[in-house]
Amino acid sequence: MKNVVSHCPIEQVMRVLSGRWPTLLLYYLRDGTKRFSDLQRDNPTVSHRILTLELRKLEAAGIVRRTVHPGYPLRVEYDLTERGHKLVPLINALSAWWQETAMAHPDTATLRRRSAA
């Protein structure tokens, strides 16, 4: 990872949550435990490798917990830690803000259509 430029806490947060996938993973994990295949289904355009890397990054940050259940086939589940659950209100607020903004500003409808594609 890049070196810290400032000592602003937002910079530290962005090191973990920036990019296309981390906040989406938090969005889908906010409702409870999911298996890797569930997260792939929720995010069909993410590759297996990138999903693995992003989940590891969130796990290393203490936001996501990875639980391996013994047996065959091996079953791996992901859920939010207590630290991760503290981010849920922020994820919900971002979602509500976007819905509000998209309704109030017609120019965001183009972004909404483009991002849904």
C-alpha positions as CSV (number, residue, x, y, z in Angstrom):
1,M,0.0,0.0,0.0
2,K,1.0,3.6,-0.5
3,N,2.5,5.6,2.3
4,V,0.3,7.8,4.4
5,V,0.3,11.4,3.0
6,S,-1.5,13.1,5.9
7,H,-2.5,12.1,9.4
8,C,-6.2,12.6,8.6
9,P,-8.3,9.7,9.8
10,I,-10.3,9.8,6.5
11,E,-7.2,8.9,4.6
12,Q,-6.8,5.8,6.8
13,V,-10.4,4.8,6.2
14,M,-10.1,5.3,2.4
15,R,-7.1,3.0,2.4
16,V,-9.4,0.2,3.4
17,L,-12.7,1.2,1.9
18,S,-11.8,2.8,-1.4
19,G,-12.3,1.1,-4.6
20,R,-15.3,-0.5,-6.3
21,W,-15.8,-3.6,-4.0
22,P,-15.2,-3.0,-0.3
23,T,-18.3,-0.8,0.3
24,L,-20.4,-3.2,-1.8
25,L,-19.2,-6.1,0.2
26,L,-20.2,-4.3,3.4
27,Y,-23.6,-3.5,1.9
28,Y,-24.3,-7.2,1.2
29,L,-22.8,-8.4,4.5
30,R,-24.9,-6.0,6.6
31,D,-27.8,-8.4,6.5
32,G,-25.8,-11.3,7.9
33,T,-23.5,-14.1,7.2
34,K,-22.8,-15.1,3.6
35,R,-20.8,-17.7,1.9
36,F,-18.2,-16.8,-0.8
37,S,-20.6,-18.0,-3.6
38,D,-23.3,-15.8,-2.2
39,L,-21.0,-12.8,-2.4
40,Q,-20.1,-13.7,-6.0
41,R,-23.8,-13.9,-6.9
42,D,-24.4,-10.5,-5.3
43,N,-21.4,-9.0,-7.3
44,P,-21.4,-11.0,-10.6
45,T,-18.8,-8.8,-12.3
46,V,-16.1,-9.3,-9.7
47,S,-13.5,-11.9,-10.4
48,H,-12.8,-14.7,-7.9
49,R,-9.3,-13.4,-7.4
50,I,-10.4,-9.8,-6.7
51,L,-13.2,-10.9,-4.4
52,T,-10.7,-13.0,-2.4
53,L,-8.2,-10.1,-2.2
54,E,-10.9,-7.6,-1.1
55,L,-12.3,-9.9,1.6
56,R,-8.8,-10.5,2.9
57,K,-8.2,-6.8,3.0
58,L,-11.4,-6.3,5.0
59,E,-10.5,-9.2,7.3
60,A,-7.0,-7.8,7.9
61,A,-8.7,-4.5,8.9
62,G,-10.9,-6.3,11.4
63,I,-14.1,-5.4,9.5
64,V,-15.0,-8.9,8.2
65,R,-14.7,-12.2,9.9
66,R,-13.9,-15.4,7.9
67,T,-15.1,-18.6,9.4
68,V,-14.0,-22.0,8.0
69,H,-16.2,-24.9,8.7
70,P,-14.5,-28.3,8.5
71,G,-15.8,-31.0,6.3
72,Y,-16.0,-31.8,2.7
73,P,-16.7,-29.7,0.8
74,L,-15.0,-27.0,2.8
75,R,-17.5,-24.3,3.8
76,V,-16.3,-20.7,4.3
77,E,-18.6,-18.0,5.6
78,Y,-18.1,-14.2,6.0
79,D,-19.8,-11.8,8.3
80,L,-19.2,-8.4,9.8
81,T,-17.3,-8.1,13.1
82,E,-18.4,-5.6,15.8
83,R,-16.1,-3.1,14.1
84,G,-17.7,-3.8,10.7
85,H,-21.2,-3.4,12.2
86,K,-20.3,0.1,13.2
87,L,-19.9,0.9,9.5
88,V,-23.5,-0.2,8.6
89,P,-25.1,3.1,9.5
90,L,-22.6,4.9,7.2
91,I,-23.4,2.4,4.4
92,N,-27.1,2.9,4.9
93,A,-26.6,6.7,5.0
94,L,-24.7,6.6,1.7
95,S,-27.4,4.5,0.1
96,A,-30.2,6.9,1.3
97,W,-28.2,9.9,0.2
98,W,-27.7,8.5,-3.3
99,Q,-31.4,7.6,-3.7
100,E,-32.3,11.1,-2.5
101,T,-29.8,12.7,-4.8
102,A,-30.8,10.6,-7.9
103,M,-34.4,11.7,-7.4
104,A,-33.6,15.4,-7.0
105,H,-31.1,15.7,-9.8
106,P,-32.1,14.2,-13.2
107,D,-28.5,14.3,-14.4
108,T,-27.7,11.5,-11.9
109,A,-30.2,9.2,-13.6
110,T,-27.6,8.8,-16.4
111,L,-25.0,7.7,-13.8
112,R,-27.5,5.4,-12.2
113,R,-28.3,3.7,-15.6
114,R,-24.6,3.5,-16.5
115,S,-23.6,2.0,-13.1
116,A,-26.5,-0.6,-13.3
117,A,-25.2,-1.9,-16.7
